[in-house]
């Protein structure tokens, strides 16, 4: 009896946790992922176990779990808040952070990887945008101290100590930003011992290599964080961040455009990576996607860059989106340990799903709905097991998104490792926020669907505390945007739902029209220039 009782409790817990959002669309494979499997993968594998069949470690990754937690802002905002503060406690007083650490001792790795620290201000800004809980920025956390890396050291695994110095999360974020403001000859951030792609760990190990992607990401961080500074009355900091962002954008457009797409980086010797003239790594998807996601000013270039991604990196027959092409293999160029992977496997020119999701997000942001859905369907693991032949090729679970899919000859389309991947959280956000268009900002739920032309009716249940919103979408072929939103028969301003937790069920009708004013694409998963008002606290499921 006790075992059955405990099993019932576990089942009840997951039913309650995964029922915050329930969608019923014409795409059954999308429904299955959104209504359970993706949030379960994020919670069970990435947050709770921090482990999977292909990577069993149990460590907290600084940038890893921060990004994962952003997928839980509506389901478990308490976990996201806790992760922000947990991560701040693993920042060195100099501003850099532990790449990962093992609980409970906190022993971990100090590295020269240059993007880790910036995910703290990026995620803090995103948390405030969605929840409206700007008070989190006033929470305090201590700094840690440890031995500085020697000149010839790339990383060190060791114990750390608390310094006795504490600061607000806001100050932790600013210290991370200031630490990242180290630029090379093109005015772009130094890549150090690797940026998002850890395997490019030798491009800038001598201190001269620059990262185009990191420049775009840093620009986005600055654009997101400046409004938070201004909202706190710290206008001097806000102005500094805005000025740095403007200069960085200018440097990106002046130096990083290669003619048909953006470069990826320069190494210590000034050799361009991701150039049309290169023999290997001629085009990399990351800067093409992030030119859109960071909302750089030249839309025509971004459109052209995404066209190049679709032409050179998307393999429709294999159903994969390569990270870059051609893989590193035979040239003397030494980008780092990435070259140790078989060409076409993992980060070395295979599909790295994390980056592939960003391609779909960028396409959605540009309003290229059919292209975005085409990529989203390619990434859906259910479609890789649609029949015996594809399942035998893919060889992974159909219900857990894979970290990577091979593009290597004779293994094209085979899944790499599953479960433990940050792409689960990003895929959830792609489907729920960018494509189905359910975007919360404090007390408001904005409705901005980007759906296929042949969708005419679908529905969503959205739970807010103890209140259920039953949202019906009605659309005719050819309708271009949301005409109006009504709650219990009352039209809502700004085509948004004001969320209240009154314990009742509410009926919402979303109607489309052929000549409705479309939403600005840049409003999707990007910076918001007014800090939303927080909702009244509700019990977490």
Secondary structure, DSSP 8 states (H G I E B T S, - for coil): -HHHHHHHHHHHHHHHHTTSEEEE-S-HHHHHIIIIIHHHIIIIIIIII-B-SS-B---EEHHHHHHHHHTTTTT-HHHHHHHHHHHHTTBBTTS-BEEEEETTTTEEEEE-BSSTTHHHHHHHHHHHHHH--GGGGG-EEEEEE-----TT-SEEEE--EEEEEEEEHHHHHHHHHHHH--B-TTSSBB-BT-SSSTT-TTSSTTS--EEHHHHHHHHHHHHHHHHHHHHTT-HHHHHHHHHHHHHHHHHHHHHSB-SSSB--EE-TT--EES-TT-SSS-EEHHHHHHHHHTT-S-HHHHHHHHHHHHHHTEETTTTEE-SEES-S-SSS----GGGGS-TTBTTBTSEEHHHHHHHHHHHHHTT-HHHHHHHHHHH-GGGGGSSHHHHHHH-S-SSS-BSEE--STTTTT-B--BSS-THHHHHHHIIIIIIS-EEEETTEEEE-----TT--EEEEEEEETTEEEEEEEE--TT--EEEEEEETTEE-GGGEEE----S-EEEEEEEEETT-----GGGSSS--SS-----------
